[in-house]
Amino acid sequence: MSGARVASVAPITGAGVGTLINTGDHVDVIATFGNQSFLPNLPANATQVPNEPTADQINANTTKVLLQNLLVVGTLVPQAVTTATGAEVTSGSAPSLSGREQLVLIAVTPQEAELIAFANVEGSITLTLRSPLDYVDATGVPVVPPSVKTTGITLKTLLDDWGVLVPTLQTSAGT
């Protein structure tokens, strides 16, 4: 791709395909943004509007496929730290299949690089690994798969469109 850049992505460990991504694979970039990204900062002296939820009562998380069909041009996994006996030492701070985080290098346009940079700062990124079969037709001829338009997901969408149930509090029989 002419004019391509390479962006590095450290996907959420334990939430995606982990260290299964290899050079030459294709991935989609999914970003999740949380409450602080969308809710206005209210002044300390702001008064609560009756019957309106407060900022801590709103779930403003949103998830969206930002980019599709990106070529992986490299991956980096930190070398394992071992003890004198050869046992691998893990940080324990974040779950992953290998106990180490992977950095994925993907070919992007400058606009795509901006999207990834913003998502890294304001949210979190998950990568989904594309099937190699997406890139060949039935006869084995290479093809570029079409992008799929997605709606994105919010808690309201999960409740309204996907039938996710709202948790209810269990009360004891005597109360």
VMD Tcl script that builds the backbone (N, CA, C; Angstrom):
set m [mol new atoms 525]
animate dup $m
set s [atomselect $m all]
$s set {name element resname resid chain x y z} {
  {N N MET 1 A 0.857 -1.160 0.000}
  {CA C MET 1 A 0.000 0.000 0.000}
  {C C MET 1 A 0.906 1.225 0.000}
  {N N SER 2 A 0.770 2.068 -0.992}
  {CA C SER 2 A 1.585 3.268 -1.104}
  {C C SER 2 A 1.205 4.266 -0.014}
  {N N GLY 3 A 2.195 4.859 0.615}
  {CA C GLY 3 A 1.941 5.839 1.665}
  {C C GLY 3 A 1.556 5.243 2.998}
  {N N ALA 4 A 1.697 3.927 3.123}
  {CA C ALA 4 A 1.304 3.269 4.370}
  {C C ALA 4 A 2.256 3.628 5.493}
  {N N ARG 5 A 1.716 3.599 6.684}
  {CA C ARG 5 A 2.481 3.779 7.905}
  {C C ARG 5 A 2.371 2.485 8.696}
  {N N VAL 6 A 3.158 2.372 9.733}
  {CA C VAL 6 A 3.027 1.241 10.635}
  {C C VAL 6 A 2.628 1.783 11.998}
  {N N ALA 7 A 1.517 1.281 12.498}
  {CA C ALA 7 A 1.040 1.663 13.829}
  {C C ALA 7 A 1.201 0.476 14.755}
  {N N SER 8 A 1.547 0.753 15.983}
  {CA C SER 8 A 1.656 -0.326 16.966}
  {C C SER 8 A 0.410 -0.325 17.838}
  {N N VAL 9 A -0.076 -1.523 18.097}
  {CA C VAL 9 A -1.262 -1.698 18.925}
  {C C VAL 9 A -0.932 -2.725 19.991}
  {N N ALA 10 A -1.208 -2.369 21.223}
  {CA C ALA 10 A -1.090 -3.313 22.331}
  {C C ALA 10 A -2.514 -3.666 22.742}
  {N N PRO 11 A -3.084 -4.706 22.129}
  {CA C PRO 11 A -4.485 -5.024 22.421}
  {C C PRO 11 A -4.652 -5.447 23.871}
  {N N ILE 12 A -5.885 -5.355 24.357}
  {CA C ILE 12 A -6.201 -5.769 25.713}
  {C C ILE 12 A -5.823 -7.240 25.855}
  {N N THR 13 A -5.000 -7.551 26.828}
  {CA C THR 13 A -4.626 -8.946 27.040}
  {C C THR 13 A -5.787 -9.689 27.672}
  {N N GLY 14 A -5.996 -10.909 27.228}
  {CA C GLY 14 A -7.081 -11.715 27.771}
  {C C GLY 14 A -8.432 -11.429 27.162}
  {N N ALA 15 A -8.545 -10.395 26.316}
  {CA C ALA 15 A -9.844 -10.031 25.766}
  {C C ALA 15 A -9.918 -10.245 24.265}
  {N N GLY 16 A -8.845 -10.665 23.643}
  {CA C GLY 16 A -8.859 -10.835 22.200}
  {C C GLY 16 A -8.215 -12.147 21.819}
  {N N VAL 17 A -7.522 -12.137 20.708}
  {CA C VAL 17 A -6.899 -13.354 20.216}
  {C C VAL 17 A -5.468 -13.510 20.716}
  {N N GLY 18 A -5.075 -12.607 21.601}
  {CA C GLY 18 A -3.792 -12.743 22.286}
  {C C GLY 18 A -2.623 -12.907 21.351}
  {N N THR 19 A -1.771 -13.845 21.658}
  {CA C THR 19 A -0.535 -14.029 20.894}
  {C C THR 19 A -0.727 -14.954 19.689}
  {N N LEU 20 A -1.955 -15.123 19.236}
  {CA C LEU 20 A -2.216 -15.931 18.042}
  {C C LEU 20 A -1.991 -15.146 16.759}
  {N N ILE 21 A -1.857 -13.831 16.846}
  {CA C ILE 21 A -1.689 -12.984 15.669}
  {C C ILE 21 A -0.247 -13.081 15.183}
  {N N ASN 22 A -0.086 -13.275 13.871}
  {CA C ASN 22 A 1.234 -13.410 13.265}
  {C C ASN 22 A 1.392 -12.456 12.089}
  {N N THR 23 A 2.630 -12.200 11.717}
  {CA C THR 23 A 2.925 -11.391 10.537}
  {C C THR 23 A 2.225 -11.998 9.322}
  {N N GLY 24 A 1.578 -11.149 8.525}
  {CA C GLY 24 A 0.854 -11.611 7.341}
  {C C GLY 24 A -0.630 -11.818 7.590}
  {N N ASP 25 A -1.038 -11.891 8.848}
  {CA C ASP 25 A -2.467 -12.008 9.170}
  {C C ASP 25 A -3.162 -10.680 8.896}
  {N N HIS 26 A -4.483 -10.720 8.903}
  {CA C HIS 26 A -5.306 -9.515 8.815}
  {C C HIS 26 A -6.161 -9.425 10.063}
  {N N VAL 27 A -6.349 -8.203 10.547}
  {CA C VAL 27 A -7.118 -7.986 11.772}
  {C C VAL 27 A -8.112 -6.848 11.587}
  {N N ASP 28 A -9.117 -6.847 12.450}
  {CA C ASP 28 A -10.031 -5.724 12.587}
  {C C ASP 28 A -9.730 -5.069 13.930}
  {N N VAL 29 A -9.887 -3.767 13.996}
  {CA C VAL 29 A -9.645 -3.014 15.223}
  {C C VAL 29 A -10.986 -2.625 15.832}
  {N N ILE 30 A -11.201 -3.033 17.077}
  {CA C ILE 30 A -12.416 -2.699 17.813}
  {C C ILE 30 A -12.012 -1.804 18.977}
  {N N ALA 31 A -12.690 -0.688 19.129}
  {CA C ALA 31 A -12.378 0.230 20.228}
  {C C ALA 31 A -13.557 0.309 21.181}
  {N N THR 32 A -13.237 0.388 22.460}
  {CA C THR 32 A -14.244 0.590 23.496}
  {C C THR 32 A -13.884 1.853 24.253}
  {N N PHE 33 A -14.852 2.732 24.375}
  {CA C PHE 33 A -14.674 3.985 25.098}
  {C C PHE 33 A -15.590 3.965 26.302}
  {N N GLY 34 A -15.116 4.496 27.410}
  {CA C GLY 34 A -15.869 4.446 28.656}
  {C C GLY 34 A -16.544 5.745 29.017}
  {N N ASN 35 A -17.161 5.720 30.179}
  {CA C ASN 35 A -17.950 6.854 30.679}
  {C C ASN 35 A -17.224 8.183 30.565}
  {N N GLN 36 A -15.980 8.238 30.978}
  {CA C GLN 36 A -15.268 9.509 31.037}
  {C C GLN 36 A -15.064 10.123 29.649}
  {N N SER 37 A -15.115 9.322 28.596}
  {CA C SER 37 A -14.924 9.837 27.252}
  {C C SER 37 A -16.136 10.626 26.761}
  {N N PHE 38 A -17.309 10.350 27.324}
  {CA C PHE 38 A -18.524 10.917 26.775}
  {C C PHE 38 A -19.277 11.851 27.706}
  {N N LEU 39 A -19.113 11.663 28.997}
  {CA C LEU 39 A -19.889 12.471 29.924}
  {C C LEU 39 A -19.239 13.819 30.140}
  {N N PRO 40 A -20.058 14.871 30.187}
  {CA C PRO 40 A -19.475 16.198 30.416}
  {C C PRO 40 A -18.944 16.318 31.835}
  {N N ASN 41 A -17.921 17.110 31.998}
  {CA C ASN 41 A -17.407 17.390 33.333}
  {C C ASN 41 A -18.267 18.484 33.942}
  {N N LEU 42 A -18.995 18.114 34.976}
  {CA C LEU 42 A -19.874 19.076 35.619}
  {C C LEU 42 A -19.095 19.843 36.670}
  {N N PRO 43 A -19.387 21.130 36.827}
  {CA C PRO 43 A -18.710 21.895 37.872}
  {C C PRO 43 A -19.073 21.355 39.250}
  {N N ALA 44 A -18.180 21.554 40.208}
  {CA C ALA 44 A -18.379 21.040 41.563}
  {C C ALA 44 A -19.665 21.568 42.188}
  {N N ASN 45 A -20.101 22.766 41.824}
  {CA C ASN 45 A -21.306 23.349 42.432}
  {C C ASN 45 A -22.579 23.054 41.628}
  {N N ALA 46 A -22.511 22.144 40.659}
  {CA C ALA 46 A -23.694 21.819 39.857}
  {C C ALA 46 A -24.729 21.119 40.730}
  {N N THR 47 A -25.993 21.415 40.504}
  {CA C THR 47 A -27.057 20.784 41.283}
  {C C THR 47 A -27.663 19.645 40.473}
  {N N GLN 48 A -28.107 18.627 41.165}
  {CA C GLN 48 A -28.712 17.460 40.543}
  {C C GLN 48 A -30.119 17.799 40.068}
  {N N VAL 49 A -30.423 17.471 38.831}
  {CA C VAL 49 A -31.772 17.661 38.295}
  {C C VAL 49 A -32.627 16.500 38.784}
  {N N PRO 50 A -33.796 16.769 39.391}
  {CA C PRO 50 A -34.646 15.675 39.886}
  {C C PRO 50 A -34.992 14.695 38.772}
  {N N ASN 51 A -34.993 13.428 39.110}
  {CA C ASN 51 A -35.327 12.316 38.209}
  {C C ASN 51 A -34.363 12.150 37.040}
  {N N GLU 52 A -33.242 12.824 37.058}
  {CA C GLU 52 A -32.222 12.637 36.025}
  {C C GLU 52 A -31.071 11.853 36.636}
  {N N PRO 53 A -30.501 10.894 35.900}
  {CA C PRO 53 A -29.395 10.120 36.469}
  {C C PRO 53 A -28.144 10.983 36.650}
  {N N THR 54 A -27.377 10.642 37.650}
  {CA C THR 54 A -26.095 11.307 37.844}
  {C C THR 54 A -25.064 10.629 36.956}
  {N N ALA 55 A -23.904 11.257 36.782}
  {CA C ALA 55 A -22.867 10.720 35.903}
  {C C ALA 55 A -22.460 9.313 36.297}
  {N N ASP 56 A -22.435 9.011 37.609}
  {CA C ASP 56 A -22.021 7.671 38.032}
  {C C ASP 56 A -23.118 6.626 37.848}
  {N N GLN 57 A -24.333 7.054 37.474}
  {CA C GLN 57 A -25.425 6.120 37.232}
  {C C GLN 57 A -25.613 5.808 35.747}
  {N N ILE 58 A -24.875 6.462 34.902}
  {CA C ILE 58 A -25.006 6.271 33.453}
  {C C ILE 58 A -23.910 5.334 32.969}
  {N N ASN 59 A -24.285 4.350 32.169}
  {CA C ASN 59 A -23.278 3.505 31.545}
  {C C ASN 59 A -23.099 4.024 30.131}
  {N N ALA 60 A -22.069 4.822 29.939}
  {CA C ALA 60 A -21.831 5.428 28.636}
  {C C ALA 60 A -20.768 4.676 27.846}
  {N N ASN 61 A -20.502 3.426 28.226}
  {CA C ASN 61 A -19.537 2.637 27.454}
  {C C ASN 61 A -20.100 2.367 26.072}
  {N N THR 62 A -19.223 2.392 25.098}
  {CA C THR 62 A -19.623 2.095 23.736}
  {C C THR 62 A -18.482 1.371 23.038}
  {N N THR 63 A -18.836 0.403 22.195}
  {CA C THR 63 A -17.853 -0.398 21.478}
  {C C THR 63 A -18.189 -0.368 19.997}
  {N N LYS 64 A -17.161 -0.240 19.161}
  {CA C LYS 64 A -17.383 -0.132 17.716}
  {C C LYS 64 A -16.196 -0.693 16.955}
  {N N VAL 65 A -16.464 -1.408 15.865}
  {CA C VAL 65 A -15.408 -1.802 14.935}
  {C C VAL 65 A -14.986 -0.524 14.220}
  {N N LEU 66 A -13.731 -0.120 14.420}
  {CA C LEU 66 A -13.241 1.108 13.791}
  {C C LEU 66 A -12.634 0.848 12.422}
  {N N LEU 67 A -11.808 -0.189 12.331}
  {CA C LEU 67 A -11.071 -0.460 11.094}
  {C C LEU 67 A -11.136 -1.949 10.780}
  {N N GLN 68 A -11.141 -2.263 9.495}
  {CA C GLN 68 A -11.242 -3.657 9.067}
  {C C GLN 68 A -10.158 -3.989 8.049}
  {N N ASN 69 A -9.796 -5.272 8.010}
  {CA C ASN 69 A -8.891 -5.820 6.989}
  {C C ASN 69 A -7.490 -5.210 7.029}
  {N N LEU 70 A -6.959 -4.952 8.203}
  {CA C LEU 70 A -5.619 -4.374 8.292}
  {C C LEU 70 A -4.562 -5.473 8.287}
  {N N LEU 71 A -3.506 -5.244 7.527}
  {CA C LEU 71 A -2.421 -6.220 7.399}
  {C C LEU 71 A -1.468 -6.104 8.579}
  {N N VAL 72 A -1.174 -7.231 9.197}
  {CA C VAL 72 A -0.187 -7.287 10.275}
  {C C VAL 72 A 1.189 -7.412 9.634}
  {N N VAL 73 A 2.046 -6.424 9.907}
  {CA C VAL 73 A 3.392 -6.446 9.321}
  {C C VAL 73 A 4.440 -6.930 10.315}
  {N N GLY 74 A 4.034 -7.146 11.543}
  {CA C GLY 74 A 4.969 -7.679 12.534}
  {C C GLY 74 A 4.299 -7.815 13.883}
  {N N THR 75 A 4.910 -8.616 14.734}
  {CA C THR 75 A 4.443 -8.765 16.110}
  {C C THR 75 A 5.665 -8.820 17.017}
  {N N LEU 76 A 5.499 -8.299 18.194}
  {CA C LEU 76 A 6.570 -8.333 19.180}
  {C C LEU 76 A 6.004 -8.853 20.491}
  {N N VAL 77 A 6.631 -9.862 21.025}
  {CA C VAL 77 A 6.276 -10.381 22.338}
  {C C VAL 77 A 7.535 -10.275 23.177}
  {N N PRO 78 A 7.463 -9.598 24.320}
  {CA C PRO 78 A 8.654 -9.493 25.149}
  {C C PRO 78 A 9.200 -10.872 25.491}
  {N N GLN 79 A 10.512 -10.966 25.546}
  {CA C GLN 79 A 11.115 -12.237 25.913}
  {C C GLN 79 A 10.763 -12.565 27.345}
  {N N ALA 80 A 10.607 -13.839 27.601}
  {CA C ALA 80 A 10.267 -14.280 28.948}
  {C C ALA 80 A 11.428 -14.026 29.891}
  {N N VAL 81 A 11.086 -13.559 31.072}
  {CA C VAL 81 A 12.077 -13.397 32.122}
  {C C VAL 81 A 12.102 -14.705 32.892}
  {N N THR 82 A 13.283 -15.261 33.088}
  {CA C THR 82 A 13.386 -16.542 33.780}
  {C C THR 82 A 14.231 -16.409 35.040}
  {N N THR 83 A 13.982 -17.307 35.958}
  {CA C THR 83 A 14.762 -17.355 37.187}
  {C C THR 83 A 16.028 -18.148 36.921}
  {N N ALA 84 A 16.901 -18.231 37.901}
  {CA C ALA 84 A 18.147 -18.990 37.758}
  {C C ALA 84 A 17.883 -20.455 37.473}
  {N N THR 85 A 16.720 -20.958 37.874}
  {CA C THR 85 A 16.391 -22.370 37.628}
  {C C THR 85 A 15.731 -22.574 36.272}
  {N N GLY 86 A 15.481 -21.474 35.555}
  {CA C GLY 86 A 14.869 -21.578 34.233}
  {C C GLY 86 A 13.370 -21.439 34.230}
  {N N ALA 87 A 12.770 -21.241 35.383}
  {CA C ALA 87 A 11.313 -21.058 35.460}
  {C C ALA 87 A 10.954 -19.676 34.942}
  {N N GLU 88 A 9.862 -19.603 34.173}
  {CA C GLU 88 A 9.423 -18.321 33.625}
  {C C GLU 88 A 8.739 -17.491 34.705}
  {N N VAL 89 A 9.075 -16.207 34.743}
  {CA C VAL 89 A 8.477 -15.274 35.695}
  {C C VAL 89 A 7.449 -14.445 34.941}
  {N N THR 90 A 6.232 -14.370 35.476}
  {CA C THR 90 A 5.198 -13.535 34.860}
  {C C THR 90 A 4.876 -12.389 35.794}
  {N N SER 91 A 4.425 -11.270 35.202}
  {CA C SER 91 A 4.151 -10.078 36.003}
  {C C SER 91 A 2.896 -10.239 36.840}
  {N N GLY 92 A 1.938 -10.999 36.354}
  {CA C GLY 92 A 0.694 -11.180 37.078}
  {C C GLY 92 A -0.228 -9.971 37.042}
  {N N SER 93 A 0.196 -8.891 36.391}
  {CA C SER 93 A -0.629 -7.679 36.386}
  {C C SER 93 A -1.749 -7.741 35.360}
  {N N ALA 94 A -1.561 -8.462 34.289}
  {CA C ALA 94 A -2.594 -8.551 33.261}
  {C C ALA 94 A -2.636 -9.968 32.722}
  {N N PRO 95 A -3.834 -10.534 32.563}
  {CA C PRO 95 A -3.915 -11.900 32.060}
  {C C PRO 95 A -3.609 -11.983 30.573}
  {N N SER 96 A -2.900 -12.996 30.177}
  {CA C SER 96 A -2.683 -13.280 28.763}
  {C C SER 96 A -2.362 -14.753 28.646}
  {N N LEU 97 A -2.471 -15.284 27.448}
  {CA C LEU 97 A -2.228 -16.705 27.257}
  {C C LEU 97 A -0.792 -17.084 27.569}
  {N N SER 98 A 0.144 -16.192 27.273}
  {CA C SER 98 A 1.547 -16.505 27.479}
  {C C SER 98 A 2.124 -15.856 28.722}
  {N N GLY 99 A 1.337 -15.065 29.428}
  {CA C GLY 99 A 1.852 -14.324 30.567}
  {C C GLY 99 A 2.592 -13.067 30.147}
  {N N ARG 100 A 2.658 -12.810 28.845}
  {CA C ARG 100 A 3.335 -11.619 28.319}
  {C C ARG 100 A 2.406 -10.915 27.360}
  {N N GLU 101 A 2.575 -9.610 27.233}
  {CA C GLU 101 A 1.750 -8.837 26.327}
  {C C GLU 101 A 2.375 -8.809 24.938}
  {N N GLN 102 A 1.538 -8.770 23.913}
  {CA C GLN 102 A 2.003 -8.718 22.536}
  {C C GLN 102 A 1.785 -7.318 21.982}
  {N N LEU 103 A 2.723 -6.864 21.200}
  {CA C LEU 103 A 2.584 -5.617 20.462}
  {C C LEU 103 A 2.409 -6.015 19.005}
  {N N VAL 104 A 1.327 -5.532 18.385}
  {CA C VAL 104 A 1.012 -5.888 17.004}
  {C C VAL 104 A 1.266 -4.666 16.129}
  {N N LEU 105 A 2.028 -4.852 15.054}
  {CA C LEU 105 A 2.342 -3.771 14.119}
  {C C LEU 105 A 1.478 -3.953 12.880}
  {N N ILE 106 A 0.689 -2.918 12.544}
  {CA C ILE 106 A -0.238 -3.021 11.426}
  {C C ILE 106 A -0.022 -1.881 10.438}
  {N N ALA 107 A -0.227 -2.184 9.158}
  {CA C ALA 107 A -0.103 -1.188 8.088}
  {C C ALA 107 A -1.371 -0.348 8.065}
  {N N VAL 108 A -1.198 0.979 8.109}
  {CA C VAL 108 A -2.338 1.894 8.162}
  {C C VAL 108 A -2.083 3.125 7.311}
  {N N THR 109 A -3.159 3.836 7.012}
  {CA C THR 109 A -3.054 5.159 6.398}
  {C C THR 109 A -2.855 6.168 7.525}
  {N N PRO 110 A -2.475 7.398 7.215}
  {CA C PRO 110 A -2.374 8.406 8.278}
  {C C PRO 110 A -3.692 8.598 9.044}
  {N N GLN 111 A -4.830 8.575 8.354}
  {CA C GLN 111 A -6.127 8.720 9.035}
  {C C GLN 111 A -6.366 7.561 9.988}
  {N N GLU 112 A -6.061 6.344 9.555}
  {CA C GLU 112 A -6.232 5.176 10.421}
  {C C GLU 112 A -5.300 5.256 11.630}
  {N N ALA 113 A -4.092 5.782 11.418}
  {CA C ALA 113 A -3.151 5.955 12.534}
  {C C ALA 113 A -3.734 6.901 13.578}
  {N N GLU 114 A -4.407 7.957 13.126}
  {CA C GLU 114 A -5.033 8.894 14.061}
  {C C GLU 114 A -6.136 8.208 14.865}
  {N N LEU 115 A -6.954 7.401 14.204}
  {CA C LEU 115 A -8.021 6.674 14.899}
  {C C LEU 115 A -7.444 5.769 15.979}
  {N N ILE 116 A -6.400 5.040 15.630}
  {CA C ILE 116 A -5.781 4.114 16.584}
  {C C ILE 116 A -5.161 4.880 17.744}
  {N N ALA 117 A -4.483 5.982 17.452}
  {CA C ALA 117 A -3.871 6.780 18.518}
  {C C ALA 117 A -4.933 7.303 19.472}
  {N N PHE 118 A -6.043 7.801 18.942}
  {CA C PHE 118 A -7.125 8.320 19.784}
  {C C PHE 118 A -7.704 7.205 20.655}
  {N N ALA 119 A -7.966 6.049 20.037}
  {CA C ALA 119 A -8.537 4.929 20.787}
  {C C ALA 119 A -7.582 4.452 21.881}
  {N N ASN 120 A -6.284 4.493 21.619}
  {CA C ASN 120 A -5.310 4.105 22.643}
  {C C ASN 120 A -5.331 5.048 23.831}
  {N N VAL 121 A -5.534 6.335 23.579}
  {CA C VAL 121 A -5.517 7.329 24.648}
  {C C VAL 121 A -6.838 7.366 25.396}
  {N N GLU 122 A -7.949 7.362 24.670}
  {CA C GLU 122 A -9.266 7.568 25.274}
  {C C GLU 122 A -10.026 6.285 25.606}
  {N N GLY 123 A -9.564 5.163 25.110}
  {CA C GLY 123 A -10.312 3.928 25.328}
  {C C GLY 123 A -9.389 2.736 25.387}
  {N N SER 124 A -9.877 1.636 24.882}
  {CA C SER 124 A -9.076 0.419 24.813}
  {C C SER 124 A -9.329 -0.253 23.472}
  {N N ILE 125 A -8.347 -1.025 23.025}
  {CA C ILE 125 A -8.416 -1.653 21.710}
  {C C ILE 125 A -8.382 -3.167 21.848}
  {N N THR 126 A -9.258 -3.808 21.093}
  {CA C THR 126 A -9.253 -5.256 20.935}
  {C C THR 126 A -9.041 -5.536 19.462}
  {N N LEU 127 A -8.237 -6.529 19.143}
  {CA C LEU 127 A -8.043 -6.943 17.751}
  {C C LEU 127 A -8.768 -8.260 17.532}
  {N N THR 128 A -9.432 -8.373 16.385}
  {CA C THR 128 A -10.015 -9.654 16.000}
  {C C THR 128 A -9.249 -10.165 14.796}
  {N N LEU 129 A -8.923 -11.426 14.825}
  {CA C LEU 129 A -8.141 -12.067 13.773}
  {C C LEU 129 A -9.074 -12.508 12.656}
  {N N ARG 130 A -8.766 -12.091 11.435}
  {CA C ARG 130 A -9.580 -12.458 10.270}
  {C C ARG 130 A -9.180 -13.844 9.771}
  {N N SER 131 A -10.146 -14.561 9.216}
  {CA C SER 131 A -9.868 -15.865 8.629}
  {C C SER 131 A -9.113 -15.687 7.318}
  {N N PRO 132 A -8.105 -16.507 7.061}
  {CA C PRO 132 A -7.421 -16.444 5.764}
  {C C PRO 132 A -8.374 -16.724 4.598}
  {N N LEU 133 A -9.464 -17.446 4.866}
  {CA C LEU 133 A -10.442 -17.753 3.820}
  {C C LEU 133 A -11.205 -16.520 3.359}
  {N N ASP 134 A -11.166 -15.427 4.156}
  {CA C ASP 134 A -11.797 -14.176 3.738}
  {C C ASP 134 A -11.097 -13.575 2.526}
  {N N TYR 135 A -9.869 -13.985 2.268}
  {CA C TYR 135 A -9.024 -13.333 1.270}
  {C C TYR 135 A -8.827 -14.155 -0.007}
  {N N VAL 136 A -9.608 -15.223 -0.175}
  {CA C VAL 136 A -9.615 -15.999 -1.419}
  {C C VAL 136 A -11.047 -16.382 -1.754}
  {N N ASP 137 A -11.337 -16.454 -3.071}
  {CA C ASP 137 A -12.679 -16.895 -3.441}
  {C C ASP 137 A -12.716 -18.422 -3.463}
  {N N ALA 138 A -13.828 -18.985 -3.908}
  {CA C ALA 138 A -14.023 -20.439 -3.885}
  {C C ALA 138 A -13.007 -21.187 -4.740}
  {N N THR 139 A -12.429 -20.490 -5.731}
  {CA C THR 139 A -11.449 -21.151 -6.601}
  {C C THR 139 A -10.011 -20.879 -6.157}
  {N N GLY 140 A -9.842 -20.139 -5.066}
  {CA C GLY 140 A -8.502 -19.856 -4.558}
  {C C GLY 140 A -7.886 -18.571 -5.069}
  {N N VAL 141 A -8.641 -17.804 -5.851}
  {CA C VAL 141 A -8.140 -16.536 -6.380}
  {C C VAL 141 A -8.175 -15.492 -5.262}
  {N N PRO 142 A -7.078 -14.748 -5.072}
  {CA C PRO 142 A -7.068 -13.727 -4.011}
  {C C PRO 142 A -8.132 -12.649 -4.236}
  {N N VAL 143 A -8.801 -12.280 -3.156}
  {CA C VAL 143 A -9.810 -11.224 -3.187}
  {C C VAL 143 A -9.634 -10.344 -1.943}
  {N N VAL 144 A -10.170 -9.144 -2.026}
  {CA C VAL 144 A -10.220 -8.263 -0.863}
  {C C VAL 144 A -11.647 -8.318 -0.339}
  {N N PRO 145 A -11.834 -8.760 0.894}
  {CA C PRO 145 A -13.201 -8.859 1.402}
  {C C PRO 145 A -13.809 -7.477 1.592}
  {N N PRO 146 A -15.115 -7.369 1.392}
  {CA C PRO 146 A -15.767 -6.069 1.611}
  {C C PRO 146 A -15.809 -5.745 3.095}
  {N N SER 147 A -15.818 -4.461 3.409}
  {CA C SER 147 A -15.999 -4.047 4.793}
  {C C SER 147 A -17.453 -4.264 5.174}
  {N N VAL 148 A -17.674 -4.583 6.418}
  {CA C VAL 148 A -19.020 -4.812 6.929}
  {C C VAL 148 A -19.378 -3.644 7.822}
  {N N LYS 149 A -20.526 -3.038 7.555}
  {CA C LYS 149 A -20.975 -1.921 8.385}
  {C C LYS 149 A -21.570 -2.486 9.672}
  {N N THR 150 A -21.106 -1.956 10.802}
  {CA C THR 150 A -21.634 -2.386 12.087}
  {C C THR 150 A -22.313 -1.202 12.773}
  {N N THR 151 A -23.183 -1.516 13.715}
  {CA C THR 151 A -23.922 -0.469 14.409}
  {C C THR 151 A -23.189 0.049 15.630}
  {N N GLY 152 A -22.248 -0.721 16.151}
  {CA C GLY 152 A -21.657 -0.394 17.441}
  {C C GLY 152 A -22.578 -0.892 18.537}
  {N N ILE 153 A -22.046 -0.948 19.748}
  {CA C ILE 153 A -22.821 -1.496 20.863}
  {C C ILE 153 A -22.714 -0.580 22.069}
  {N N THR 154 A -23.849 -0.349 22.690}
  {CA C THR 154 A -23.911 0.321 23.988}
  {C C THR 154 A -24.732 -0.595 24.894}
  {N N LEU 155 A -24.763 -0.289 26.170}
  {CA C LEU 155 A -25.578 -1.082 27.082}
  {C C LEU 155 A -27.047 -1.040 26.653}
  {N N LYS 156 A -27.524 0.120 26.235}
  {CA C LYS 156 A -28.921 0.238 25.788}
  {C C LYS 156 A -29.187 -0.671 24.586}
  {N N THR 157 A -28.240 -0.734 23.646}
  {CA C THR 157 A -28.397 -1.613 22.483}
  {C C THR 157 A -28.466 -3.076 22.922}
  {N N LEU 158 A -27.599 -3.459 23.861}
  {CA C LEU 158 A -27.627 -4.845 24.352}
  {C C LEU 158 A -28.975 -5.177 24.987}
  {N N LEU 159 A -29.518 -4.246 25.747}
  {CA C LEU 159 A -30.809 -4.472 26.401}
  {C C LEU 159 A -31.953 -4.497 25.397}
  {N N ASP 160 A -31.999 -3.493 24.527}
  {CA C ASP 160 A -33.128 -3.336 23.608}
  {C C ASP 160 A -33.096 -4.303 22.428}
  {N N ASP 161 A -31.935 -4.466 21.808}
  {CA C ASP 161 A -31.856 -5.221 20.559}
  {C C ASP 161 A -31.382 -6.660 20.715}
  {N N TRP 162 A -30.662 -6.958 21.793}
  {CA C TRP 162 A -30.083 -8.291 21.958}
  {C C TRP 162 A -30.705 -9.059 23.113}
  {N N GLY 163 A -31.638 -8.442 23.823}
  {CA C GLY 163 A -32.351 -9.153 24.878}
  {C C GLY 163 A -31.542 -9.427 26.129}
  {N N VAL 164 A -30.454 -8.700 26.331}
  {CA C VAL 164 A -29.681 -8.883 27.562}
  {C C VAL 164 A -30.541 -8.405 28.721}
  {N N LEU 165 A -30.577 -9.197 29.777}
  {CA C LEU 165 A -31.424 -8.878 30.914}
  {C C LEU 165 A -30.712 -7.950 31.886}
  {N N VAL 166 A -31.488 -7.062 32.482}
  {CA C VAL 166 A -30.965 -6.173 33.519}
  {C C VAL 166 A -30.890 -6.992 34.808}
  {N N PRO 167 A -29.739 -6.978 35.483}
  {CA C PRO 167 A -29.644 -7.723 36.740}
  {C C PRO 167 A -30.635 -7.177 37.768}
  {N N THR 168 A -31.166 -8.077 38.577}
  {CA C THR 168 A -32.060 -7.651 39.647}
  {C C THR 168 A -31.444 -8.032 40.981}
  {N N LEU 169 A -31.760 -7.258 41.994}
  {CA C LEU 169 A -31.263 -7.544 43.336}
  {C C LEU 169 A -32.104 -8.650 43.954}
  {N N GLN 170 A -31.441 -9.596 44.587}
  {CA C GLN 170 A -32.134 -10.652 45.305}
  {C C GLN 170 A -32.333 -10.163 46.729}
  {N N THR 171 A -33.542 -10.228 47.206}
  {CA C THR 171 A -33.812 -9.838 48.582}
  {C C THR 171 A -34.105 -11.077 49.391}
  {N N SER 172 A -33.788 -11.026 50.678}
  {CA C SER 172 A -34.098 -12.179 51.533}
  {C C SER 172 A -35.595 -12.204 51.817}
  {N N ALA 173 A -36.088 -13.356 52.129}
  {CA C ALA 173 A -37.534 -13.567 52.296}
  {C C ALA 173 A -38.112 -12.724 53.434}
  {N N GLY 174 A -37.329 -12.428 54.459}
  {CA C GLY 174 A -37.857 -11.707 55.590}
  {C C GLY 174 A -37.823 -10.197 55.444}
  {N N THR 175 A -37.354 -9.664 54.342}
  {CA C THR 175 A -37.267 -8.215 54.223}
  {C C THR 175 A -38.288 -7.661 53.287}
}
mol reanalyze $m
mol bondsrecalc $m
mol representation Tube
mol addrep $m
